[in-house]
Amino acid sequence: MTSTNNRRADVGVFDSLTERENEILACLVQGMSNREVSDRLNLAVTTVKWYTRQIYNKLGVNSRREAVALAKDYGLFQLSVTQSTKIRHNLPAETTPFIGRKREIDTVTNLLEQPKHRLLTILAPGGMGKSRLALQIGRIHPDRFADGIYFVALQSLSASEQIVVTIGESIGFVFVPGERSPEQQLLDFLKNKEMLLILDNFEHLLTGTTYVTDILRTAPQIKILTTSRQSLNLTSETVLKLNGLAYERDGDSSDAADLFVDAVRQLSPTFQGADQFQETIDRICQLTEGMPLALLLAAAWSDTLTLAQIADEIEAGIGFLEQTKSDLPLRHRGIRAVFEPTWQRLTESERLVLARFSVFAGGCTYEAATQVAKATPAILQSLVNKALIIRTSSGRYEMHELLRQYANERLEELDLFVATKDAHAEYYRDLLSQQEAHLKGNNQNESLKLIDAEFSNVRSAWGYKVSINDLEAFMISLESLRLYFLMRSRLVDGRSLSENAIHALHWEGKQQTLLALQLLSIWMRSDTFTSEFRPEDLDSVQALIALAKKHHDTSTLALGYMTQGILYSHNSEYDHALDLLHEAQTIYKTIGDNYNHAFALRSQCLPAMFTGQIERAHDLANKAYSLSDAIGDLRGSAEALYLKTIQEHNDGSNTNVENMLQVVKMHEDLGEGRGLSISLGAAGMIAWMHSNYALARSLYIRCWEQFERSGLLDSLLSATIVRALIHITDEEPNKALYLSLHALPICTNLTYFEPIRWCHAIARVNQGQYQMALPSIYFSMQQIIAAEFISILVKMLALAIILLCEDNKYIFASELAGAILQHSPYPQSWLTSWQPLSAALNRARATLGDDLYAAAMKNGAGQDLFVLAKSTLSELETWDWREIPTYSEQLQIEYNEHTHNKLALKEKLIAFHRKNLNTLDGQEFQH
């Protein structure tokens, strides 16, 4: 055996390791077992074993000991494993130390450990520190829940219907349009997850408690920790009533005093009077009953008032409020006593800024604060120093929700509500409109991140304009919204925004705005890979086109044509689609909109491919790529390169998997989930055709992990195609058949339908069910011949050879084999090593004799493949089709499943993948 030292290269050998492989190697260096690595990284043990073998192969070692030694020799992975692996949470970073609450933390932790306690509510008035406590509980147990701990901020929501989408956004789930509701999609995603969801500030959304109940019923490993000023009133709820911090001293200090002193020292770092003013500090803590927010606000005055004066003011305020404002809700009495003297001591300018600031949802930037709230730098800094406004580590400005509500009431009292809300809506309308150029060019990612941060404000501004029936001015930002929703795959959000406005507004005399919103709604349903075709959409788009022509609105006219073209493409009316998309392309080119010009070019590629216009499809993809690349549209470039690569694969001019892996890398860098899923699936299928089964397995795992992260249908279907092919390789056609029959009814278009139909056919042939394979082979060949997809045609003709041999048509079968070997874009090993095909050809040779067999092969090699394919169709037409069940009937017969319930079929697919994921190990890798 070659020694380890002789095998070692320089440190560059580690560059070949993927991110996941580096994570696992780091765990191995720390001495973790496979089970410990599995628990740390939320992977199956068998998956860890598979990755470990990959690491050994890449490093040129034979054992864990050698791999660890090699890593240590180069000084790699010396950090602790917690520093080198991902932490599954979205908990915001702490900006100030967490003080006290040990008893409460222990209580909640103990309850969370008990299976019977799955819904916990931290109940307290505003300002009591509910959110900080919930976050701290999450931070001290980062590994307690295998799939993570996620903080869901609810304070900016105005309706309980928004809860589902907000939870999805917080956990990184992407909703897709379709027949299933967003709630059902989220429940499906959470069903097998082990998570802690922290739902913060639930009190104003109590009509949405059914969502909480549904999650708990559907996902048995999910636990929910809510913070609220009011109980959720559910039988499954365990309530922890949170009082103020302890202010009775235990020795030299108390939690409340520690918090107050810490806040004073943040304002005045040299403060040394904790012992000297202990009695006064205790008095302040007693007057506030340890309420954290009250203590922080009180401490904010320590640079202008003595501690004794602060105590006097608090005492006066509490006494006055409770004696003269007894009709106020109990939860407001104490905190208003703190806010009221604070408000009275503000200057008039500070009051105006604080009141205007209350219109922001989820905080704002410095620029927004100056323009909407009319804050000067000095006033803004003063409010920050008084703890009325918080400056986060990212530079944004935020306000505690309870204080925001108080300030919002003051805004109405000052008769400034309408003017400020108008200014807020105008600011975010303009901000959105300004992003259009960036979204279409070089600053795509920066612009997307900006809108991400401001989306709560955008939604609030939009909702306000809808509420006053005045959305017309917002229309200048509609294109930015459309692009944002598409690029972020937030189609459900876009659909909700547009359709809610359509139903809420009064449309007399506002036809143009109505049609524009209908167009946005259609786009949210007409994404290229997940379409939901509605015939009535064509009528709406046609009306918009007519109106655009009337008003000479060329931009809207072009978008109308492009929308119509995509709708017709979804409905397989490719010639009509091409005409309309070409019209859009021409207009966009004329008006200089290069982004949409490239989009229109890309949109024509698939219709051109499916109508056999191969050269046109190549030309369109090349032009789209060049144009997107020239304007810095990274997503457009990646999509065009995918189309170019898939075309070259289909026509057989270039079937190299490296090209598709380049597309995968581009989508990874962009963080674009849908494009990544599609390209991973395509790369896996190409790798399989080249007999690179190890790469196909690796790509399958990545595709499946992408589905687990996003829940996208594209990810599931892409993973299903590659997994079915792996089962074929592993001589498990029954599993490939199960996957294909469950996937066919939920395929959205030919992008997935054709590969899955091929998987179905090859599974049937492997099982010797030739008659059952016939419809898949025949109808697929019809489509392929029209489109001239040589790569897919070769696959189907290989299956047809077996059927012809079964029909004793050995000469024609041998001619087909000769043609395939001559024209196939794939290595001959794929054809010659596949046992059912090699067995059929051996039978043909034995029947015909060597000379006649060789002559037939030679004759076929000299013929046109597509001419032979048409003759093959004629031969297959002679078979008896009358007794062959449809896919729906096959599914019903074999698995007792109904295709009309697509959700149930999808659930079956997901369960199958999860159950069989651990079989990517052991003997499978000997194939």
N, C-alpha and C positions, 0 to 999 in steps of 0.2 A: 504493500500500500504506500502511496506517495505521502510523505509527511506533510503535516499541516503547514509547517514553515515554507516548504517548497511550493505550496499552493497559494500562498498569500501574495496578493498584489499590493499596490499602494492604496492609500485611503480612498482613492477614487472609486474603488469597487463598491463602496457604500452608496454611491450616487444612484445606482440602479434600483435601490430599494424604494418602494412606494411609501407614502405617508403612513399607511396602516402597518406596513412591514417594519418601519422604523419604530412605531409605537410598541409593537410586539417585541422587537429586539430589545428595546429599552426595559421592558418588563422582565425579559429573560436575564438581562444583566443584573437586575435587582434580585434575582433568585426566585422569582415567582414560578409556581406550578402552572400547568395548563388551566386548571380550574380557577386559580387566582387571576390569571390573565383574562379568562373568560368573564369573570365577575367584574373586573376592572373596566374592560372595554365593551361590555354588553354584547359578547359574541358567543356562539355555541362553542363548546370544547372542541368539537370536530373541526370547526372552522379555524380555530386557533392552530390545531395540528396541521391543517392544510397550509396556512400561512407560514408556519415554521418550516415546512419542507421547501416552500418557495425561497425562504431566506437562506437555507442551507445551499440550495442550488446556485443562487446568485453569488454567495460568498465562497463557494467551492469547498465547503466543509461537509462533514458527515454526521456531526452530533451537536447537541446543545452546548456541551462543554467547549468544543472547538469554536463555535460561533461566538460564545461569550468571551472566550480568551482573545479571539481576533478583535472584537470590539474594544476590549480593555487595553489591548496592546496599542491601539491608536488613541486611547484616552477618550473614547466616545461614551456617551450616556452616563456621565458621572453625576448628573443631577438626579434628585430623587424622582421616583416614577410619577409622583403627583405633579412634578414640574414638566414632565415630558409627555404626558397624556392629556387628552381633552377632558374637560369637566362639563357635564351635561346640565347646564342651567343658563338662565338669562338674568340672574339676580344682579341688580345694579351695584356698582362699587360703593363702598361706604365713604362718605365725605367727612363724617365726624365719628368719634369713638362711640360704641354702644355701651351704655352704663346701666347696671342693675338687672332686674327681672329674672334672677336665677331661679326663684321658686316657680314662676310662670313658665320659664323655659323647660324646667324639669317636668312640670305637670303636662304640658303639651307633648313633649317628647315621649313621655310614658304612655299617653293616650294614643299617639300615632303608632306605637309598637303593638297595640292591641288590635286584632283583626276586627272586633266588633265596632270600633270607632273609626269610621271612614269619612265622616263629615264633621269638622270642628269649626266652630264660629268663635272668634275673639270678639266679644261684645263690649262696647264702651262708647261713651260720648266722643265727639270729635276732639282731637288734640290730645288724646290719652296715650298715644304711641302704639296704636294697634298695628300699623303698617311696619314700623321699625321692628317690633317684636316678631311679626310673622317672617320678615326678611332674615332676622337673626337666627330664627329656628331653621330656616332653609340653609343658611350659610354654615352652621355648625354640623350639618348632616349631609354634606354634598354627595356621599356615596350610598346613602340609605335607600334610594330608589333607583333601580337599574336604568330606567329610561329618563331620569332627570327630575329636577325641581324647577318649576317655571312660575314666574311672577306675572300675573295678569292684572294690569291696571284698568279699573272700570270707571274711575271717577269722571272721565270726559265723555262717557256715553250718555246719550239722551233717551234711549229706548232699550228695553230688555232684548229686543230682536237683534241688537248689535253684539250681544254677549258671545254668541257662537263664533262669529268672524273674529272677534277680538281674542278669544282663546286660541283660535287657529293661528292668528298672526304671532301671538306670543310664543307658541311652541314650534314655530317654523313650518306649520302645515299650509299647503297651498290648495285652495279650493278650485274646483274645475266646474264649468257649467255642464248641465245635463239634467236627466230626469230626477236625480236624487237631490234632496234639499241640502243646503250647507250643514244643517244639524246632523243629518244622516251620514254625510261624508265624515264629519268630525267624529261621530260615534264609531263609525267603522274603523277609523284610524286609531282611536284610543282603545279599542276593544281588547287588545292583547298587550297593552302597555302597562308598565309599572312606574307610575309618576306620582309626584305631589304637585297639585295645582294650587297656587296661592291666589285666590280671587280677592282683590283688594278694593274696599269701598263698595259694598254690595247694597247698601241701604236704600238707594233710590231706584233699584232695579228688582224689587221683590216680586214683581209679576213674572220674572224670569226664573224663579226657583225650579220650575219644571225642567229646565235645562240641566240643573245640578242633579236632580233626581234621575234623569235619563242617563247621564254619564255614570252615576254610581250603579245603576242597574245593568248597564251594558258593559262596563269595563270594571271587572271585579278587583283588579290590582291598582286602580286609581284611588288616591285619597285626596280630599279637598280640604284646604284650610282657608276659611273666609274671614275677612274683617268687616265689621258692620256696626252701624249705630242702632240696628234693630234686628231682632232674631229673624231667621229665615222661616221659622215656624214649621219645620219639617220633623217627622217622627224619627228620622235617621240622624238628626242633628244633636251634637254634644256642644253645649254652650260653656265657654269660659268667660266669666265676667271680669273685665279688666278694670281695676281701680288705678289710682295714681301710684307713683313710685313711693316706696316706703320712706316716710319722713321722720319717724321716731328713731332716734339715734341708737345704733347698736355699737357701743364703744365710742370711737371718735368721729364717726361719720354716719351718714344715711345715703341711700341711693339718690333721693331727691336733692339733697345738699350737694352731693358729688356732681350731679348733672348741672345744677345752677352754677357752681364754682367753675366747672369746666367751660361753660358758656361765657362766663365773665372773662376768663383767661384767654379765650379766643379773641375777644374784643380788646382786652388789655393784658397782654402776656406777662406783664410784671406784677400783676395783682398777687399780693401775699397776705391778704387780710382774712383768710378763711377761719383762722382760730380767733382773731381779734373780734370778728363780726359774727361769731357762731350763733349767738342768740338771735340776731336780726335775720340771719340766713334761715334759721329754723322757723322763724315767724313767717317769712315769705313762703317757705315750703308748706307750712300749715295752712296759711290763707289760700293757697292754690290747691291744697290737698294733693300735692305731688303731681299735678297734671303737667306732663312734660312740655307741651306747647306753651302753656302759661309760664312755666319757668324760663323757657328760652326767650319769650317775648319780654319778660320782666328783666332778664339779664341784659337784653339789648339796650336798656336805658342806663346801664351802669356807667356809661361814659359821660352822662349829663346829670344824673341824679345820684344822690347817696343811696345806700342800701336801705336806710331808714325811710327815706322819702318814697322809694319804690314800694316798700311794705305799706306805707300809709295810703298810697294811691290804690293799691290792690284792695285794701280793706274797704276803702270808701266806695270803690266801684262795685264790689260784691254786695255790700249792704244795700246800696241804692238799687241795683238790678233786682235782687230778690224781693225787695219791699214794694217796688213800684211797677215791675214788669212781670207780675205773677201769672199773666195769661200766656206767656211764652212757653214753648215745649221745654220739658225738663232738660233735654240734652243741650239746649242753647243757653241756659241761665249762667252756668259757670264760665263758659268760654266767652260769652258776650261781656262779662265783667272784666275780662282781660283785654278784649279788643277795644272796648269803648274808651277807656282812658288813653289807650295807645292812639286811637283815631283822633281824640281831642287834642293830643299834644303834637300831632303832625301839623306842618305848615299847610296853608291852603293849596300850594302847588303839589306837595307830597300827597295830599288827599286826592286831588284830581288824578294824579298819575296812578295811585294805588287803585282807585275805583275803575279807571279805564283798563288797567291791567287785568281785571277780572274777566274780560271777554276772551282771553286766550285759553285754548283747550290744549293741555299738555305742555304748557310753557311756550317760550318764543326766543328768538334771537335778539341780540342787541339792536339790530336795525329795525325789527318789528316793534320793539318796545319804544324806540324813539319816534317812529312814524305813527303808530296806532295809539299808544298810550301817551304820546307827546312827552316822553321822559327825557330829561337832560342827563348827561353823565353824572352830574353832581347829585341830582335827586335819586337817580337809580342807585348810586353807591350808598346814599343815605338810607334808602329802604332796605338794601342788602345788609347794611350794618345793624339795622334794627330787627333783623330776622323776619321781616315782612315779605321779602322776596329772596329767593335762594338762587345763587349762581352755581350751577353744576360744574363738574369737572370738564364737561364738553364745551363749556362757555355759554350754555343756554340759561335762561332765567325762568324760574318756576315759582309758584305760590302754593302753599298748603291749601288743600281743597276746601277746608272749612273756612279759612280766611278768605278764599276766593268767593265763596258764597256770601259771606258777610259784606265784602267789598262790592259785590254785584248788586246787593240790595241798596247800598249807598249810591251806586251809579244811577239807579232808577230814581232815588230820592233827589239826586242832583239834576234830574231831567237830561241826562247825557247818554242814556242807554241806546236810543236809536242812532244818534250821530256816531257813537263809538262802534256799534255793530256795523254800521255802514262803512266806516273807515276800515274796520277789520276785514270785512268781505272784499272791499276794493283792494286792499293790500295783498291778500292771498290770491285774488283773481289775477292781479298783475304779476305776482311772483310766479304763478303757474304759467301764464302766457309767456313770460321771459324765458322759461325753460325749454320752450319748443325747439329753438335753434340748437340748444345744447343736447337735447335728446336725439336730435337728428344728426349729430356730428361728434366732434372730438371729445366733448365733456360728458358723455353719456352716463358713466358710472357716478361721477360727482353730482350730476343733476338728479339721478335716481335716489341717491342717498339724501339729498336735500329734501326731496318730496317725501321720502320715508319719514324723516324727522318732523315734517310739518303736516302730515296727512290728517291728524286730528283737527288741526286748525282749518284745513281745507274742507273737511267734512262738516265742521261747524259752520263755516262761512256759507257753504252750499245750502245747508239746512236752513239757515236764517233767510237766505234769499228766496228759497222755496216757500217758507212760512209767510212771507209778505208778498208772494206772487210777483216777484220781480227778478227773474233769472236771466233776462235778456242780456244784461251787461256781462254776465259770466260766460257767455258763449265764446268770447275771444280766447278763453283758456281751454276750450273743449278738446282741441287737438292734442294739447299737452296731456290732458287727463287720459285720452284714448291711448296715447303712446305709453304712458306710465303703466296703466292697467295691463296692457299687452306685454310689455317688457318684464314686468314683475309677476306675470301670471296671476294677477289679482282680478280675474274676470268676474268673480262673484261680487266683489266690491263695486266694480264698475256697473254691473247689471243692477245692483241694488240702488246705487246712486241715481242712475238714469230712470229706472222704472218707478221708483218712489216719487220722483219729480213729475213724471208723466201722469201719475194717478192723482197727485195733490194739487197741481196747478190748474188755474182757469185759463182755457186756451182761446177764448174769443179774441180774434185779431192777432194771434201769436202763432200762426201756422208754421212759420219758418223755424222758430225755436222748438216747437213740438217735433217737427220732422228731424231736426238735428239731434234731439234726444233719442228719438226712435232709432236713428242711425247708430248712435253710440251703443244703445242696447243690443242692436243686431250684431255689432262688432264683438260685443262681449259673449255672443253665442256662436260666432262664426270663425273662431280661431282655426288656423289651417289644419290642425291635427285632432281637434275635438269639436267637430261641428255638431250643430243641432239645427237641421234645416226646417224652416217653416215657410210654406208657400206664401203666407200673407206678408212675410218680410219683403218679398219682391214687390208687392204693391206699394208698401211704404217707401221703399227706395226709389221706385219709379216716380212717385209723387214728389219726392225730394229732388230728383233729377229735373223734373218739369219746372219746379219752383226755381231751382238754380239757373236754369236756362232763361227763365223770365227775368231774373234779377242780374243776369250776366255774372254770376258767382262761379268763376272757373274752378276755384279750389274745391268747393263743395260738389260741383259737377263731377270732377275727377274722382273724388272719394265715393260718390254715388256709383259711378261706373265700376270702380274697383270692388266695391261691396257687392254689386250685382254679379260681377264676374266670379268672385269667390263663392257666392251662394250657388251659382250654376255649376261651378266646379264640384262643390260638395254633393250636388245632385247628379253628378256624372254626366252633365250636359257640357262636354269639354269644348266642342266647337264654338258654341255660344259664349262660353266663359272666355275663350281666347279672344274673341272679337271685342268684348267689353273691356277686358284687361288691357288690350292693346290701345283702346280709346283712352283709358286712364293714363297709360304710359305716355302717350303722345301729349296729353294736356300737361302732365307733370313736367315733362321735358321742356315744353314751351314756357311754362311759368317759372322754371328754374328750381323746382322742389326736388332736389336730387335724392333726398331720402325716400320719398314716396315713389319717385321714378324707379329707384332700385327695387323697392318693395313690389311694384307692379311687374317688373321684369321677373322677379323671383316667383311671383304668384302664377306666372304663365308656364313655369317649368314643368310642373306635374301634369297639367292638361296637355301640354305638347308631348310629353313622354307617353301618356296613356293613349294618344292618338297616333303614335308611331312617327312623330316628327322629331326624329332623333337629333339631326343637325340643328334644327331650330332650338331645341331644348338646350343643347350644348352652348349655342350662341347666347341664349338668354342668361344662362348661369354665369358664363364668362363676363358678359357685360355687367350683370348685377354685382359680381364680385369686384370688378374694377371700379365701378362707381361707388360702392360702399367703402372700399378701401381708400379711395381718393378723398372722401369727406370724413373719414375717421369713424364710420359707423361700424363698430366692432361686432355687434350682434348681426347686422346685415351681412358682414363679411363671412361670419361663421355659418350662417344659414345658406349663403350662396355656395360656399365651399362644400357644405354637406350635399346640396343638390348636384353640384358638379361631380362630386365623388360617387354618389349613388347612380348617376347617369352613366359614368364610365364603367361602373361595376355592372350595371344592367346590360349595356351594349357590348360588354366584354373587352373594351379597349384597355382597361386597367383595373384589375381586381385585387391590387395590392392592399393589404389591410393597413399598412402604415399610413396611407392617406386618410382613412377614416379615423385612425388614432390621433392624427393631427387635429381633426375636427373635434374629437373628444376633449383634447387638451385645451382648445380655444374656448369651448363651453365651460370647462372647469374653471378656467381663469376668470371668466365673466360671471361665474356663479349662476348660470342660466339653467334651471332645472329641467325644463321640457326639452330643450335642445340637447342637453347632456344625456337624457334618457334615450332619446331617439338614436343618437350617434353611438352610444354604448351598445344598444341592441344590434344596430347595423354592423358594427365592428365585430361583435361576437359571432354573428351569422357568417360573415366573410372569413373569419378565422377558422370556423368549423369547416367551411368548404375547402379550405387549404389544409385540412387535417391537423391544424394547430389546436388540438383539443385542450391543452393546458391553458392557452391564452383564452379560449372560448369560456372555460370555466371561471377564470379570473374576471373576465368582463361580465359574466353572469352575476357573480357575487357583487360587483360594483353596481350593476344595474338594480339588483334587488335592494341593496342598501340605499340607493337613491329613492326607491319606492317607499321604503320604511321611513325615510326622512320626510318625503313630500306628499305621499299619497296620490301622486299623479297617475292617471290611467295610462299615459304613455309609458311610464316606468314599468307598470305591471305587464303591459302587453309586450314590450321589448324584452323584459326578463323571461316572459313565457315562451317566446320564440326560441331564445337561446337555450333555455332549460329543456324544451322539448327535443331539440337537436342533440343535446347531451344525453338524454334518455335513449335516443336512437343509437348513439355510439355505444352506450352501455348495455345494449341489447335489452332494453326495457320499453318495448313499443307500447305496452299497455298504459304506461305512465304518460308517454308522449300523446297517445290518443285521448287520455283524460284531459290533459291540458288543452289540446286543440279543440275538442268538442265544447269545452266550457268557455273558451276564448272567442270562438267564431261569432257567437251572437252579440258580443259586446264590442266588436271591432268597429271603428268609426269610419274607416275608408280603406282604400286599396293599399296604403302604406303598410298596414298591418295584416289586412285580410289575406293578401296573396301569400306571404310567407307562412301564415298559420294554416292556410288551406294546403300548402305543400307539406307542412308537418303532419297534417291529418292524413294525407295520401300516403306518405312514406311510412307512417305508423301502421296503416291498414295493410300495405304491401308486406311489411315485416312480419305481420301476423298471418300472412297468407290469405287475407280477405280481399282478393283482387276485385271482385264485383263491387264491394263497398267503396273501394278507392276510385272507381271509374269516374263518378261525377266530379270529384275534386280535380282529377287529372284533365278531364275533357274541358270543363268550363274555364279552368285556369289557362290551358293552352290557347283557347279562343282569345282570351284577353291578352296573353303574352304575344301571340302572333301579330295581333293588331298593333301592339306597342313596339314590337321588334326588340323585346328584352331577351337577348341571347343567353345571359347568365341564368335567368329563371327558366327559360325554355329548355336548356340543357338538363336542369334538374327534373323537370316533368317528363322529358323524353326518356330519361334513364328509367323512370317508373313505367313508362309505356312499353319499353323493351320487355320488361318482365311480364306484362299483360299479354303482349303479342306472343311470347314464348308459351304462355299458358294456353293460348289459342292455336298453338302449333304452327304459327307463321314465322318460322325460324329464319328464312331468307330475308324477309323485310326487317325482322328484329336485328339481324346481323348487319344489314346495311345501315340501320339507325345507329348501331354501336360504332361502326366505322366513321360515320359522320360526326358523332359526338366526340370521339377521340381526336378527330381532325380539327374540330372547331371549338372545343371546350376552352374557356378562359381559365379553367382551374387545372391543377396538376392531375395527371392521369391516375395518380394513386387513389384519389377519391372514388373514381369509378371502378377501378380494378380491385380495390380492397373491400368494397361493400359486398357482404356475403350474398344477399338475395340476388344482386345483379350478376356477380361472378358465377353463381350457381346456374342462373338462367342461361348465360352465355356458354358455359361449359356443356349444358344440355343441348344447346344449338349446335355446338361444334361436334358433339358426339353423334347427333342425328344427321347432320349434313355431311360430315367427314371434313378432314382438314382442308382439302383443296377447295371445295365449294364454300366452306365457311370463310376462308381467306379471300376468295374472289368476291364474296358478298361484302365483306368488310372494306375491301379496296374500292368496290363500286360505290359504296356509301360515302367513303371519304372524298370522292370526287364530285359529290352532289351538293346542291344548295340546301343548307340546313332548314330554312324556312319552307322550301318546297316539300321536303320530306315531312316536315311537321304537319303541313296541311293534308298530306296523304295519310299521316297517322290519325288525324281527326276522322277522316273518312273510314279508316279501318275500325276505329273505336265505335263509330256510329252503328256498326253491325251487331254490337253486343245488345243483349236484352236489358233494357233499363227499367222495365215496368215494376219490378219488385224491389228496387233500391230505395230505401227510406231517405227522406230529407235529413239535413243536419238536426233539425228539431226533433224529428222522430227517432233518430239514432240516439240523441241525448236522453230522450224519454225512455227508450227501450233499455239502454245499457246502464244508465245511472239514475233513472227515475227523477230527472230534473226537467223543469219547464223553462223554455227559453224566454217566455214573456217576463219572467222575473229576473231581470239583468242584475239587480243588486245581489240576489242569492247566488247567481253564477259567479259574480266577482268574489263574493265571500268564499265560495268553494275554491276558487283559484288561489286566493291568498292563503287559505288554510293549507292547501296542498304544498305550496312553496315552503311555508314555514316548517311543515312536517318533514319534508324531504331535503331541507337545506343541509342537514348533517350527513347526508349520503355523499356529499362531495368530499370524500375521504377514502382512505384504505384502498380497496381493490379497484375502485373507479379509476384511480390514477395509473393503473397498470395498462389501460387501453391505449 
